[in-house]
């Protein structure tokens, strides 16, 4: 699994490994293979392809919209490359922090690729313990998920999955529905068109990923791992 972010996404993956990876009947191990610097979406997809441990490993790439227009060409290219190489794409719009916020509350406001409002809500939510100074300091403390931050997220996965699934239902394309999402494991190389690949997220083949504002596909990763699994069959 590769992520464009150097800290927050890496910490979140570690959190899943620690709290859910070794539970009875639900064993998994997520391997984070970031290159140690911020990556563009196409670089993220290329990196997970290059560093996959074996042909039977599932490959996932996490990246976000981040800012309006700056990634309009790179994201579609990254999704095409992922489809051709059998890499699962987890796109958050506008940012990965939306997924964190969905642990605590629904959020349906269109932000045009900007994450300022998302960050403000995350910092000020009464249940988001430790996030008051998130992304306002340097070093690990700035965007890390250690200590109180991580603890406040654990146990709220069902709410996050539920809130993220609702965003699929609210997508302006009428055929988008979380009930259509596909959680089938994809070992090895299994090329498909990017349009077909989009259907795995529950979105219509014609749905433009750049216009899914707001949205976060991280819920699909959790559903695949069996976290918040009872939400998979609900609308």
Secondary structure, DSSP 8 states (H G I E B T S, - for coil): -EES-SSHHHHHHHHHHHHHTEETTEE--------SS---HHHHHHHHHHH-S-TTS-EEEEEE--STTTTHHHHHHHHHHHHHHTEEEEEEES-HHHHHHTTTS------TT--HHHHHHHHH-TTSTT-TTTTSSSTHHHH---THHHHHHTT-HHHHHHHHHHHHHTSSSTT--GGG-------S-----HHHHHHTTTS-TT--GGG--SEETHHHHHHHHTTTGGGTT--
